[in-house]
Amino acid sequence: MKTHGGVTADCTALEIGEYIDRKNKQIFKPILESRRPTYGESKLATILGFVCPQISTARAGTFAVPERQEGRKGIITKRKVGIKKDDLSVTILETVRGEGGLQNLFEADIIVAGGRPAGEHDGLKLVKELVEALREQGVNAEWASSRPTVDAGYAEYARQIGQTGKTVRPKVYVSIAISGAIQHIAGMKESETIVSINHNAKAAIFSHADFGMVGAYEDLLPELIERVRQGFTFGVKVTK
Ligand SMILES: Cc1cc2nc3c(=O)[nH]c(=O)nc-3n(C[C@H](O)[C@H](O)[C@H](O)COP(=O)(O)OP(=O)(O)OC[C@H]3O[C@@H](n4cnc5c(N)ncnc54)[C@H](O)[C@@H]3O)c2cc1C
């Protein structure tokens, strides 16, 4: 069945609004506003569809998964799709899921993300050590990074958090030497608790952080790692 409606894929925000077409003196209300990065992720586009129904798909991790409600019912309409094998010009031989997607970043309770200096100074060694210490305590922890760290080759793209990377919402997001540029914030602002380490007390990241530590991460992380080894898990409950 053709709906003649549009599809907007990979959206990072959805809203219901109205559109005033001044030229044709027409108001479309309500209208679905589907927002998504475009032009190599350098701009944010709002896509409007004037024919209903409108369909949008969301970028993984962008929206919180609501609590499952048993007993909810929807209207299921079964339609016969008349596609024959000969209608398809492409055949899927096999689906192979690689590690590259790093799905654990969407499930991790704690994400420790390293910024440019943490890559340049020690290749994210201390960031990874903190994650390892948390895992030893039974926490589902994962490491991630900002874009410059990926661009410089210290982390693979699958670990990039932000507007052009992944959007995550862990229980605790620990940012290590990350400035807090809006493009990075876009990917982690929904985290339940944000802990930030930065040696500049005026760094933008501190306006988003619930807890902040001002100082060089090289000085602060070894002590933090030691505390984790003694049982500190940022308040995340572990079932060992
Ligand atoms: C279209 C577009 C899309 C983008 N998409 C993304 C994206 O998806 N994700 C992303 O992260 N960025 C993205 N960016 C880049 C973004 O604008 C920032 O440049 C980037 O986030 C900065 O990364 P950073 O904080 O690691 O590095 P920097 O900006 O270099 O900041 C490093 C921070 O570390 C602090 N610091 C330095 N040394 C130490 C130390 N020894 N101890 C403690 N703190 C220290 C500094 O005070 C500073 O605040 C995008 C940019 C554009 C234009």
The ligand as an SDF file (V2000), in Angstrom:
LIG
                    3D

 53 58  0  0  0  0  0  0  0  0999 V2000
   30.2710   19.6340   12.5120 C   0  0  0  0  0  0  0  0  0  0  0  0
   31.0390   19.2420   13.7300 C   0  0  0  0  0  0  0  0  0  0  0  0
   30.7370   18.0450   14.3290 C   0  0  0  0  0  0  0  0  0  0  0  0
   31.4580   17.6560   15.4890 C   0  0  0  0  0  0  0  0  0  0  0  0
   31.1470   16.4710   16.0840 N   0  0  0  0  0  0  0  0  0  0  0  0
   31.7740   16.1400   17.2430 C   0  0  0  0  0  0  0  0  0  0  0  0
   31.4340   14.9390   17.9430 C   0  0  0  0  0  0  0  0  0  0  0  0
   30.5960   14.1330   17.5240 O   0  0  0  0  0  0  0  0  0  0  0  0
   32.0780   14.6800   19.0950 N   0  0  0  0  0  0  0  0  0  0  0  0
   33.0490   15.5200   19.6270 C   0  0  0  0  0  0  0  0  0  0  0  0
   33.6070   15.2120   20.6950 O   0  0  0  0  0  0  0  0  0  0  0  0
   33.4010   16.6410   18.9640 N   0  0  0  0  0  0  0  0  0  0  0  0
   32.7990   16.9670   17.7940 C   0  0  0  0  0  0  0  0  0  0  0  0
   33.1860   18.0880   17.1320 N   0  0  0  0  0  0  0  0  0  0  0  0
   34.3760   18.8220   17.6270 C   0  0  0  0  0  0  0  0  0  0  0  0
   34.0610   19.7770   18.7680 C   0  0  0  0  0  0  0  0  0  0  0  0
   33.6710   21.0320   18.2760 O   0  0  0  0  0  0  0  0  0  0  0  0
   35.3040   19.9800   19.6560 C   0  0  0  0  0  0  0  0  0  0  0  0
   36.3650   20.4600   18.8600 O   0  0  0  0  0  0  0  0  0  0  0  0
   35.7610   18.7180   20.3710 C   0  0  0  0  0  0  0  0  0  0  0  0
   34.6820   18.1210   21.0520 O   0  0  0  0  0  0  0  0  0  0  0  0
   36.8740   19.0570   21.3500 C   0  0  0  0  0  0  0  0  0  0  0  0
   37.4100   17.8610   21.8260 O   0  0  0  0  0  0  0  0  0  0  0  0
   38.1920   17.7970   23.2150 P   0  0  0  0  0  0  0  0  0  0  0  0
   37.3800   18.4000   24.2760 O   0  0  0  0  0  0  0  0  0  0  0  0
   38.6550   16.3890   23.3850 O   0  0  0  0  0  0  0  0  0  0  0  0
   39.5380   18.6330   22.9350 O   0  0  0  0  0  0  0  0  0  0  0  0
   39.9400   20.1260   23.2640 P   0  0  0  0  0  0  0  0  0  0  0  0
   38.9650   21.0980   22.7260 O   0  0  0  0  0  0  0  0  0  0  0  0
   41.3660   20.2600   22.8420 O   0  0  0  0  0  0  0  0  0  0  0  0
   39.8490   20.2390   24.8550 O   0  0  0  0  0  0  0  0  0  0  0  0
   40.7080   19.5880   25.7210 C   0  0  0  0  0  0  0  0  0  0  0  0
   40.3240   19.9420   27.1540 C   0  0  0  0  0  0  0  0  0  0  0  0
   41.1810   19.2580   28.0490 O   0  0  0  0  0  0  0  0  0  0  0  0
   41.6390   20.1410   29.0640 C   0  0  0  0  0  0  0  0  0  0  0  0
   42.9770   19.6620   29.4430 N   0  0  0  0  0  0  0  0  0  0  0  0
   44.1670   19.7960   28.7780 C   0  0  0  0  0  0  0  0  0  0  0  0
   45.1460   19.1210   29.3890 N   0  0  0  0  0  0  0  0  0  0  0  0
   44.5840   18.5760   30.4840 C   0  0  0  0  0  0  0  0  0  0  0  0
   45.0930   17.7470   31.5320 C   0  0  0  0  0  0  0  0  0  0  0  0
   46.3700   17.3730   31.5500 N   0  0  0  0  0  0  0  0  0  0  0  0
   44.2420   17.3550   32.5140 N   0  0  0  0  0  0  0  0  0  0  0  0
   42.9310   17.7450   32.5130 C   0  0  0  0  0  0  0  0  0  0  0  0
   42.3890   18.5270   31.5470 N   0  0  0  0  0  0  0  0  0  0  0  0
   43.2160   18.9140   30.5490 C   0  0  0  0  0  0  0  0  0  0  0  0
   41.6230   21.5200   28.4530 C   0  0  0  0  0  0  0  0  0  0  0  0
   41.4160   22.4990   29.4710 O   0  0  0  0  0  0  0  0  0  0  0  0
   40.4380   21.4240   27.4860 C   0  0  0  0  0  0  0  0  0  0  0  0
   39.2360   21.8440   28.1180 O   0  0  0  0  0  0  0  0  0  0  0  0
   32.4920   18.5020   16.0010 C   0  0  0  0  0  0  0  0  0  0  0  0
   32.7520   19.7020   15.3680 C   0  0  0  0  0  0  0  0  0  0  0  0
   32.0400   20.0850   14.2510 C   0  0  0  0  0  0  0  0  0  0  0  0
   32.3570   21.4060   13.6070 C   0  0  0  0  0  0  0  0  0  0  0  0
  1  2  1  0
  2  3  1  0
  2 52  2  0
  3  4  2  0
  4  5  1  0
  4 50  1  0
  5  6  2  0
  6  7  1  0
  6 13  1  0
  7  8  2  0
  7  9  1  0
  9 10  1  0
 10 11  2  0
 10 12  1  0
 12 13  2  0
 13 14  1  0
 14 15  1  0
 14 50  1  0
 15 16  1  0
 16 17  1  0
 16 18  1  0
 18 19  1  0
 18 20  1  0
 20 21  1  0
 20 22  1  0
 22 23  1  0
 23 24  1  0
 24 25  2  0
 24 26  1  0
 24 27  1  0
 27 28  1  0
 28 29  2  0
 28 30  1  0
 28 31  1  0
 31 32  1  0
 32 33  1  0
 33 34  1  0
 33 48  1  0
 34 35  1  0
 35 36  1  0
 35 46  1  0
 36 37  1  0
 36 45  1  0
 37 38  2  0
 38 39  1  0
 39 40  1  0
 39 45  2  0
 40 41  1  0
 40 42  2  0
 42 43  1  0
 43 44  2  0
 44 45  1  0
 46 47  1  0
 46 48  1  0
 48 49  1  0
 50 51  2  0
 51 52  1  0
 52 53  1  0
M  END
$$$$
